[in-house]
Amino acid sequence: MVKVIFIEADGARREIDATPGEPLMYAAKDAGIAGIIAECGGSAMCATCHCYLIEAPQGPLPDPLIDEADTIEFNANDPRANSRLTCQITVTDALEGAVFQVATGR
């Protein structure tokens, strides 16, 4: 398992276990991370799993693909340079210790 930290809207820091090879969104949903709604089920259409990458101790994540970037630009509330959709991040060992802040609102 890979340990990842989510910061919820109320400031709570939650360390969760994520399974390598699966989308990070699955682990966030399974752990009940507040604000990860995932309405589209992982197809990069709704931005209801939008987070900000705060820290990646193992090095930068791969850049978002065009579908993810477009969804963030057109559907996410308050898109930023560090915006990501957790449905589009595949868990690998390189994600160990990464910190994500849940984006609020839509």
VMD Tcl script that draws the C-alpha trace (Angstrom):
set ca {
  {0.00 0.00 0.00}
  {1.03 3.58 -0.64}
  {0.44 6.24 2.03}
  {-1.09 9.50 0.74}
  {-2.33 12.49 2.74}
  {-5.49 14.45 1.99}
  {-6.32 17.80 3.57}
  {-10.08 18.20 3.77}
  {-11.92 21.53 3.57}
  {-12.08 21.80 7.37}
  {-8.28 21.46 7.57}
  {-8.29 17.85 8.77}
  {-5.25 15.90 7.52}
  {-6.04 12.29 6.74}
  {-3.44 9.71 5.82}
  {-4.91 6.93 3.71}
  {-3.70 3.73 2.08}
  {-3.90 3.57 -1.71}
  {-3.51 0.47 -3.86}
  {-0.83 0.62 -6.57}
  {-2.27 0.43 -10.07}
  {-5.64 1.93 -9.14}
  {-6.84 5.52 -9.54}
  {-6.19 7.60 -6.42}
  {-9.90 8.52 -6.44}
  {-10.81 4.95 -5.40}
  {-8.73 5.16 -2.24}
  {-10.10 8.61 -1.42}
  {-13.70 7.43 -1.87}
  {-13.10 4.23 0.12}
  {-11.60 6.29 2.97}
  {-14.53 8.71 2.95}
  {-12.47 11.79 2.15}
  {-14.89 14.72 2.41}
  {-15.28 16.54 -0.90}
  {-14.29 13.66 -3.19}
  {-17.67 13.02 -4.79}
  {-16.58 11.40 -8.08}
  {-19.91 11.78 -9.88}
  {-18.63 10.59 -13.26}
  {-16.93 7.52 -11.79}
  {-13.47 8.32 -13.08}
  {-13.96 9.44 -16.68}
  {-12.48 12.95 -16.18}
  {-15.78 14.63 -17.00}
  {-17.04 16.32 -13.83}
  {-14.12 17.56 -11.68}
  {-15.85 16.37 -8.49}
  {-12.60 14.69 -7.45}
  {-10.59 17.90 -7.94}
  {-7.64 18.40 -5.60}
  {-4.52 20.53 -5.40}
  {-1.18 18.76 -5.26}
  {0.54 20.37 -2.27}
  {3.61 18.18 -1.96}
  {5.18 15.29 -3.87}
  {8.21 14.16 -1.84}
  {9.17 11.46 -4.35}
  {9.33 13.91 -7.26}
  {6.85 15.50 -9.67}
  {3.83 13.62 -10.93}
  {3.37 13.11 -14.66}
  {1.67 16.09 -16.28}
  {-2.10 15.85 -16.76}
  {-3.27 14.52 -20.12}
  {-5.39 16.81 -22.30}
  {-8.75 15.39 -21.09}
  {-7.84 16.06 -17.47}
  {-6.47 19.53 -18.22}
  {-9.60 20.45 -20.19}
  {-11.94 19.22 -17.46}
  {-10.03 21.19 -14.84}
  {-10.08 24.32 -16.99}
  {-13.78 24.19 -17.86}
  {-15.44 22.37 -14.93}
  {-13.33 22.80 -11.79}
  {-13.96 25.45 -9.21}
  {-10.86 27.64 -8.72}
  {-8.45 25.82 -11.07}
  {-4.78 26.37 -10.25}
  {-1.43 25.32 -11.66}
  {-1.33 22.44 -9.13}
  {-4.90 21.23 -9.84}
  {-5.39 17.52 -10.47}
  {-8.27 15.09 -10.80}
  {-7.70 12.14 -8.49}
  {-9.47 9.87 -10.96}
  {-6.63 10.48 -13.42}
  {-3.73 9.79 -11.03}
  {-2.67 6.16 -11.01}
  {-1.23 5.12 -7.67}
  {2.43 4.09 -7.82}
  {5.16 3.86 -5.20}
  {6.28 7.32 -6.36}
  {3.09 8.75 -4.79}
  {4.24 7.76 -1.28}
  {3.90 10.72 1.07}
  {2.17 12.99 -1.46}
  {-0.17 15.60 -0.01}
  {-3.38 16.71 -1.73}
  {-5.78 19.43 -0.62}
  {-9.40 18.81 -1.55}
  {-10.76 21.65 -3.69}
  {-13.95 23.10 -2.30}
  {-17.20 23.86 -4.10}
  {-18.20 23.48 -7.72}
}
mol new
graphics top color blue
foreach p $ca { graphics top sphere $p radius 0.5 }
foreach p [lrange $ca 0 end-1] q [lrange $ca 1 end] { graphics top cylinder $p $q radius 0.2 }
display resetview
